[in-house]
Amino acid sequence: MPRRSFLILLIATAVSYVCYARGDHDPYCRYVASGLAAIRENALDPVPSPNLFDGAMQGMVDVLRRRGDPHSQFLSAAEASPLRNEIHQQFGGIGARIGFEGDPPQLKLVGPIEPNTPAGRAKLLPGDRILQIDGQPTAGISRREVLALLVGEPSTSVRLTIRSPDELQARTIELVRDVIEIDSILGDRRGPDDHWVFTLDDDSRIAHIRIVSFGDRTALEFATVLPQLLGNGVRAIVLDLRDNAGGSLGAAVAVCEMLLPAGKTIVETRGRGQTVRQTYSTKADGKYCNLPVTVIVNQNSASAAEIVAACLQDHGRAVVVGQQSFGKGTVQQLLPLGTSLLKLTWASFRRPSGANIHHTTGTPANAVWGVMPDSGYEHKLSPDEYAAYQAYRDQRDGNGDSPAGGDAGNIPTVRSAKSAVFVDEPLRTAEHHLQAKLGDKP
């Protein structure tokens, strides 16, 4: 029996036992266990236990969704793996971005390719076409299928059939997957050596720090990059949380702790009936509590990103620039169920002012939710302006002139970067605000 099937069968058996044991308190547990057993043993067409388990979990989560909780999820083993990768900020892969080009689309590698990765050590180059992965042709392949084929356990191998632009014949190579770390903190642009440059083009006193997600290593990354920047003459930072969908509550709290003095509330979580579960506050002065900061958010800044922006705004620690954030004010627990995951909404959170962040369907137009930019600092982008911003960012990130495509393990998606001269107005506004605080000219 496959290991995954065995694990899920064990869980189903355990659930059945617990349900029977708790039947006197909740008869529906007993009914679920009876139904599972009846289908498994007597259905005309036999159904594997893992499929029954997945279906039962998905059905229960669907009830939560119909009752207004869009953020609880049941993730099968295949779906859970990318989420674990994102949170832990590492995965087993080859260390190369991928994109699609042409009609019909052809799978190719795009840069930069880090030298100390399996792809880099094999001397693969941006523009190389991937014709087959483990013998499977890539013609018509989807992003999800590429991800499933390229990502795997470290030390396992994957065979790629590659054709370089300057070669007539394809070649097949075998790569051994390695642990690929995902940075959650990025700079303003890629330098000539592919390392991040954080300082702004026209004012080296100001660093542009982009936190693209909150994972297990985010706080360490932040604590590592800040002293390096200050040692090189940086005197203020722009904390850019645009398109940051959130992540670890603990990581968001840790970042705030570094920027706030002692005794400041960071966030409060509430359970059923708005009962306060926990209040997160600073216990000591943060090492950088006097460093001038501005924060940028947009319509995709959510959850942990909103916690940081709201906290720094409420305490007068930072001016917020950009546009109203997403409005996800709930906290999810990740409960492992064998190789699957139950992502369960178990609490809501409130910003230090006590205001609600969460936005739900049907919220009145005049209701307060999310994080709003400070007065005079709003920059709301139209869809076309937002697309131009994404293309501009791809150029700055060194992703080249790559057409719309996907990634190989939570590496940022590659889009078309062919854009006209673009000015990042929210970033420029944040820069001007910090220049006014610093006083003297660069």
C-alpha positions as CSV (number, residue, x, y, z in Angstrom):
1,M,0.0,0.0,0.0
2,P,1.4,3.5,-0.9
3,R,2.6,5.4,2.2
4,R,0.1,8.2,1.6
5,S,-2.8,5.8,1.4
6,F,-1.7,4.0,4.5
7,L,-1.4,7.3,6.5
8,I,-4.9,8.5,5.4
9,L,-6.4,5.1,6.2
10,L,-4.9,5.4,9.7
11,I,-6.4,8.8,10.1
12,A,-9.7,7.7,8.8
13,T,-9.6,4.8,11.3
14,A,-8.6,7.1,14.1
15,V,-11.4,9.6,13.2
16,S,-13.9,6.7,13.2
17,Y,-12.7,5.6,16.6
18,V,-12.9,9.1,18.1
19,C,-16.3,9.7,16.5
20,Y,-17.6,6.5,18.1
21,A,-16.1,7.4,21.4
22,R,-17.6,10.8,21.4
23,G,-20.9,9.7,20.0
24,D,-22.8,10.3,23.2
25,H,-21.8,14.0,23.1
26,D,-22.2,14.5,19.3
27,P,-24.1,11.8,17.5
28,Y,-23.0,13.3,14.1
29,C,-19.5,12.0,14.7
30,R,-20.9,8.6,15.0
31,Y,-23.0,9.1,11.8
32,V,-19.9,10.2,9.8
33,A,-17.9,7.2,11.0
34,S,-20.9,4.9,10.1
35,G,-21.2,6.5,6.7
36,L,-17.5,6.1,5.9
37,A,-17.5,2.5,6.9
38,A,-20.7,1.7,4.9
39,I,-19.4,3.3,1.7
40,R,-15.9,1.7,2.1
41,E,-17.4,-1.8,2.7
42,N,-20.6,-1.9,0.7
43,A,-20.5,0.6,-2.2
44,L,-21.2,-1.2,-5.6
45,D,-18.1,0.6,-7.1
46,P,-15.3,0.4,-4.5
47,V,-13.8,3.8,-3.6
48,P,-10.3,4.0,-2.1
49,S,-10.3,5.3,1.5
50,P,-8.0,8.3,0.7
51,N,-10.6,9.5,-1.9
52,L,-13.4,9.2,0.7
53,F,-11.3,11.0,3.2
54,D,-10.5,13.9,0.8
55,G,-14.2,14.1,-0.2
56,A,-15.4,14.2,3.4
57,M,-13.0,16.9,4.4
58,Q,-13.7,19.0,1.3
59,G,-17.4,18.7,2.0
60,M,-17.1,20.0,5.6
61,V,-14.9,22.9,4.5
62,D,-17.5,23.8,1.8
63,V,-20.0,24.2,4.6
64,L,-17.7,26.8,6.2
65,R,-17.3,28.6,2.9
66,R,-21.1,28.8,2.4
67,R,-21.4,30.3,5.9
68,G,-19.0,33.1,4.9
69,D,-15.5,31.8,5.6
70,P,-13.6,31.9,2.3
71,H,-10.2,31.3,3.8
72,S,-10.6,27.9,5.4
73,Q,-9.3,25.2,3.0
74,F,-8.7,21.5,2.8
75,L,-5.5,20.8,0.9
76,S,-4.7,17.4,-0.5
77,A,-1.1,16.1,-0.3
78,A,-0.3,17.6,-3.8
79,E,-1.9,20.9,-2.9
80,A,-0.4,21.1,0.6
81,S,3.2,20.8,-0.6
82,P,3.5,24.3,-2.3
83,L,2.0,25.9,0.8
84,R,4.5,24.2,3.1
85,N,7.2,25.3,0.7
86,E,6.1,28.9,1.0
87,I,5.9,28.9,4.7
88,H,9.1,27.1,5.3
89,Q,10.7,29.2,2.5
90,Q,12.4,26.2,0.9
91,F,11.7,23.3,-1.4
92,G,13.5,20.6,-3.3
93,G,14.1,21.8,-6.9
94,I,16.5,22.7,-9.5
95,G,16.8,26.4,-8.8
96,A,15.5,27.9,-12.1
97,R,12.6,30.1,-13.2
98,I,10.5,29.0,-16.1
99,G,8.4,30.8,-18.7
100,F,6.5,30.1,-21.9
101,E,7.2,31.6,-25.3
102,G,5.8,31.3,-28.8
103,D,2.6,29.9,-30.3
104,P,2.1,27.2,-29.3
105,P,3.8,28.1,-26.0
106,Q,7.2,26.4,-25.5
107,L,8.6,25.9,-22.0
108,K,12.0,27.6,-21.4
109,L,14.3,28.7,-18.6
110,V,14.5,32.4,-17.7
111,G,17.1,34.3,-15.7
112,P,18.7,34.8,-13.5
113,I,19.9,31.3,-12.7
114,E,21.9,31.3,-9.4
115,P,25.3,29.5,-9.9
116,N,25.1,27.4,-6.8
117,T,22.0,25.5,-7.7
118,P,21.5,22.3,-9.7
119,A,20.6,24.3,-12.8
120,G,23.5,26.6,-12.4
121,R,26.0,23.8,-11.8
122,A,24.8,22.1,-15.0
123,K,25.5,25.4,-16.9
124,L,21.9,25.8,-18.0
125,L,21.2,29.3,-19.4
126,P,18.2,31.6,-19.7
127,G,16.5,30.8,-23.1
128,D,17.2,27.1,-23.0
129,R,14.1,25.2,-24.1
130,I,12.8,22.3,-21.9
131,L,11.4,19.7,-24.3
132,Q,10.8,16.8,-21.9
133,I,10.8,16.3,-18.1
134,D,11.4,12.7,-17.0
135,G,10.5,11.6,-20.5
136,Q,7.2,13.6,-20.6
137,P,6.9,16.0,-23.5
138,T,6.3,19.6,-22.3
139,A,4.1,20.6,-25.4
140,G,0.8,21.9,-24.0
141,I,1.9,21.4,-20.4
142,S,0.4,23.6,-17.6
143,R,2.2,25.5,-14.9
144,R,0.8,23.1,-12.3
145,E,2.1,20.1,-14.2
146,V,5.6,21.7,-14.5
147,L,5.6,22.4,-10.8
148,A,4.7,18.8,-10.0
149,L,7.4,17.4,-12.2
150,L,10.3,19.7,-11.2
151,V,9.7,20.0,-7.5
152,G,10.5,17.0,-5.4
153,E,12.5,15.7,-2.4
154,P,16.1,16.9,-2.2
155,S,18.7,14.3,-3.4
156,T,16.2,12.9,-5.9
157,S,16.9,13.2,-9.6
158,V,15.0,14.7,-12.6
159,R,15.9,14.3,-16.3
160,L,15.5,17.2,-18.6
161,T,15.7,17.2,-22.4
162,I,17.2,20.6,-23.3
163,R,17.8,22.4,-26.5
164,S,19.8,25.6,-26.4
165,P,19.1,28.4,-28.9
166,D,22.5,28.0,-30.5
167,E,22.3,24.2,-30.8
168,L,20.5,22.1,-33.4
169,Q,20.4,18.9,-31.3
170,A,18.7,18.4,-28.0
171,R,20.6,16.9,-25.1
172,T,19.3,15.0,-22.0
173,I,20.8,15.8,-18.6
174,E,20.1,14.5,-15.1
175,L,19.9,17.0,-12.2
176,V,19.9,16.1,-8.6
177,R,17.4,18.3,-6.7
178,D,18.7,20.4,-3.9
179,V,17.2,22.5,-1.2
180,I,16.3,25.8,-2.8
181,E,15.7,28.6,-0.3
182,I,13.0,31.2,-1.1
183,D,13.9,34.7,-0.1
184,S,11.0,36.7,1.4
185,I,13.0,40.0,1.5
186,L,14.0,41.5,-1.8
187,G,15.7,44.8,-2.7
188,D,15.0,47.5,-5.2
189,R,16.7,45.9,-8.1
190,R,19.2,43.3,-9.2
191,G,22.8,44.4,-9.4
192,P,25.3,43.2,-12.1
193,D,26.3,40.2,-10.0
194,D,22.6,39.3,-9.5
195,H,22.7,40.3,-5.8
196,W,20.0,42.6,-4.5
197,V,20.7,46.4,-4.4
198,F,18.5,48.0,-1.7
199,T,19.4,51.6,-1.9
200,L,17.4,53.9,-4.2
201,D,18.8,55.1,-7.5
202,D,18.9,58.8,-6.6
203,D,19.3,58.7,-2.8
204,S,21.6,56.1,-1.2
205,R,20.5,57.1,2.3
206,I,17.1,55.3,1.7
207,A,16.7,51.6,1.3
208,H,13.8,49.9,-0.5
209,I,13.0,46.7,1.4
210,R,10.3,44.5,-0.2
211,I,8.8,41.8,2.0
212,V,7.0,39.6,-0.4
213,S,5.7,37.1,2.1
214,F,6.0,36.3,5.8
215,G,7.6,32.9,6.4
216,D,9.8,31.0,8.9
217,R,12.9,32.9,7.9
218,T,11.5,36.4,7.3
219,A,12.4,37.8,10.7
220,L,16.0,36.5,10.4
221,E,16.3,37.9,6.9
222,F,15.1,41.3,8.2
223,A,17.4,41.3,11.2
224,T,20.3,40.4,8.9
225,V,19.8,42.9,6.1
226,L,19.1,46.0,8.3
227,P,22.5,46.2,10.1
228,Q,24.2,45.7,6.7
229,L,22.3,48.6,5.2
230,L,22.9,50.9,8.2
231,G,26.6,50.0,8.1
232,N,26.7,51.2,4.5
233,G,25.1,54.6,5.2
234,V,21.4,53.9,5.0
235,R,19.4,56.2,7.3
236,A,15.8,55.4,6.4
237,I,13.8,52.6,4.9
238,V,10.8,52.1,2.7
239,L,9.0,48.9,3.8
240,D,7.2,47.7,0.6
241,L,4.4,45.3,1.3
242,R,2.7,45.4,-2.1
243,D,1.3,42.1,-3.3
244,N,2.3,40.5,0.0
245,A,-0.6,38.0,0.7
246,G,0.5,37.4,4.3
247,G,1.8,34.3,5.9
248,S,3.1,33.7,9.4
249,L,1.6,35.8,12.2
250,G,4.7,35.2,14.3
251,A,6.9,36.7,11.5
252,A,4.8,39.8,11.3
253,V,5.0,40.3,15.0
254,A,8.8,39.8,15.0
255,V,9.2,42.5,12.3
256,C,7.1,44.9,14.3
257,E,9.1,44.2,17.5
258,M,12.3,45.4,15.8
259,L,10.7,48.7,14.8
260,L,8.7,49.7,18.0
261,P,9.5,50.8,21.5
262,A,8.5,48.8,24.5
263,G,4.9,48.5,25.7
264,K,3.2,48.9,22.3
265,T,0.4,46.6,21.2
266,I,1.1,44.9,17.8
267,V,-2.1,42.9,17.2
268,E,-4.9,41.3,19.2
269,T,-6.5,38.0,18.2
270,R,-10.1,37.2,19.0
271,G,-12.0,33.9,19.0
272,R,-15.6,32.9,19.0
273,G,-17.9,35.7,20.4
274,Q,-15.0,38.2,20.0
275,T,-13.3,36.8,23.1
276,V,-9.7,38.0,23.3
277,R,-7.4,35.0,22.7
278,Q,-4.0,36.8,22.8
279,T,-2.6,40.3,22.8
280,Y,0.9,40.6,21.2
281,S,2.9,43.5,22.6
282,T,6.5,44.6,22.6
283,K,8.4,43.7,25.7
284,A,11.5,45.9,25.0
285,D,12.7,48.7,22.8
286,G,13.3,47.4,19.2
287,K,16.8,47.8,17.9
288,Y,15.5,50.0,15.1
289,C,12.7,51.9,16.8
290,N,14.2,55.3,15.8
291,L,14.8,54.4,12.2
292,P,12.5,56.5,9.9
293,V,10.1,54.2,8.0
294,T,7.4,54.5,5.4
295,V,5.2,51.6,4.3
296,I,3.6,50.9,0.9
297,V,0.5,48.7,0.5
298,N,-1.8,48.0,-2.4
299,Q,-5.0,46.0,-3.0
300,N,-3.2,42.7,-2.7
301,S,-1.5,43.4,0.7
302,A,-3.3,41.1,3.1
303,S,-3.3,39.4,6.5
304,A,0.2,39.5,8.0
305,A,1.1,42.4,5.7
306,E,-1.9,44.3,7.0
307,I,-0.9,43.5,10.6
308,V,2.5,45.2,10.1
309,A,1.1,48.2,8.2
310,A,-1.7,48.8,10.6
311,C,0.5,48.4,13.7
312,L,3.2,50.9,12.4
313,Q,0.5,53.3,11.3
314,D,-1.5,53.2,14.5
315,H,1.6,54.0,16.6
316,G,2.6,56.8,14.4
317,R,5.7,54.9,13.5
318,A,5.3,55.1,9.7
319,V,3.2,56.9,7.1
320,V,1.3,54.4,4.9
321,V,1.4,55.1,1.1
322,G,-0.5,53.4,-1.7
323,Q,-4.1,52.2,-1.8
324,Q,-6.5,50.4,0.5
325,S,-5.4,46.9,1.4
326,F,-7.2,43.6,0.8
327,G,-8.9,43.4,4.1
328,K,-8.2,39.9,5.4
329,G,-8.5,40.1,9.2
330,T,-8.7,36.4,10.1
331,V,-6.1,33.9,11.3
332,Q,-5.8,30.3,10.0
333,Q,-4.3,27.3,11.8
334,L,-2.5,24.7,9.7
335,L,-3.5,21.3,11.0
336,P,-1.6,18.4,9.4
337,L,-3.8,15.4,8.5
338,G,-1.3,12.9,7.3
339,T,0.2,14.4,4.2
340,S,-2.8,16.7,3.8
341,L,-3.5,20.0,5.5
342,L,-6.6,21.6,7.0
343,K,-6.3,25.3,6.9
344,L,-8.9,26.4,9.5
345,T,-10.0,29.9,10.4
346,W,-9.9,30.0,14.2
347,A,-9.5,33.7,15.1
348,S,-9.9,37.2,13.8
349,F,-7.4,40.0,14.6
350,R,-7.8,43.7,15.5
351,R,-5.2,46.4,14.9
352,P,-3.8,48.3,17.9
353,S,-6.5,51.0,17.6
354,G,-9.1,48.2,18.0
355,A,-10.4,48.8,14.5
356,N,-11.5,45.8,12.4
357,I,-9.4,44.9,9.3
358,H,-11.6,42.2,7.8
359,H,-13.7,42.9,4.7
360,T,-16.6,40.5,4.0
361,T,-19.1,40.3,1.1
362,G,-21.9,42.8,1.7
363,T,-19.8,45.2,3.9
364,P,-21.3,48.7,3.6
365,A,-19.5,51.1,1.4
366,N,-18.8,53.4,4.3
367,A,-17.4,50.7,6.6
368,V,-13.9,50.9,7.9
369,W,-11.7,47.8,6.9
370,G,-8.3,47.0,5.8
371,V,-5.4,49.6,5.9
372,M,-6.0,52.9,4.3
373,P,-3.1,55.2,3.2
374,D,-2.5,58.3,5.2
375,S,-4.2,61.4,4.0
376,G,-2.4,62.9,1.0
377,Y,-0.5,59.6,0.4
378,E,-3.0,57.7,-1.7
379,H,-2.0,56.3,-5.1
380,K,-4.7,54.0,-6.6
381,L,-3.6,52.3,-9.8
382,S,-5.9,51.5,-12.6
383,P,-5.6,47.9,-14.0
384,D,-3.4,49.2,-16.9
385,E,-1.2,51.1,-14.5
386,Y,-0.9,48.0,-12.2
387,A,0.1,45.9,-15.2
388,A,2.7,48.5,-16.1
389,Y,4.0,48.4,-12.5
390,Q,4.3,44.6,-12.6
391,A,6.2,44.7,-15.9
392,Y,8.5,47.4,-14.5
393,R,9.1,45.3,-11.4
394,D,10.0,42.3,-13.5
395,Q,12.7,44.4,-15.2
396,R,14.1,45.6,-11.9
397,D,14.1,42.0,-10.6
398,G,16.2,40.8,-13.5
399,N,13.5,38.6,-15.0
400,G,14.2,39.9,-18.5
401,D,11.8,40.2,-21.4
402,S,9.9,37.0,-20.6
403,P,6.4,36.3,-21.6
404,A,3.6,35.3,-19.2
405,G,4.4,32.1,-17.5
406,G,4.8,30.3,-14.3
407,D,7.5,29.2,-11.8
408,A,9.4,26.2,-10.6
409,G,8.5,26.2,-6.9
410,N,7.0,29.5,-5.6
411,I,9.6,31.6,-7.4
412,P,7.8,34.8,-8.5
413,T,5.8,34.5,-11.7
414,V,7.4,35.9,-14.8
415,R,5.4,38.3,-16.8
416,S,6.1,40.5,-19.9
417,A,8.5,43.2,-19.0
418,K,8.4,45.1,-22.2
419,S,7.1,48.5,-21.0
420,A,7.6,52.1,-21.6
421,V,9.4,54.4,-19.1
422,F,7.6,53.8,-15.9
423,V,7.7,55.9,-12.7
424,D,6.8,54.1,-9.5
425,E,4.7,56.9,-8.0
426,P,4.0,55.2,-4.6
427,L,7.7,54.6,-4.1
428,R,8.7,58.1,-5.2
429,T,6.1,59.5,-2.7
430,A,7.6,57.4,0.1
431,E,11.1,58.5,-0.8
432,H,10.1,62.2,-0.8
433,H,8.5,61.8,2.6
434,L,11.6,60.2,4.1
435,Q,13.8,62.9,2.4
436,A,11.7,65.5,4.2
437,K,12.3,63.7,7.5
438,L,16.0,63.4,6.9
439,G,16.2,67.1,6.2
440,D,19.5,67.5,4.3
441,K,19.9,66.7,0.6
442,P,21.6,63.5,-0.5
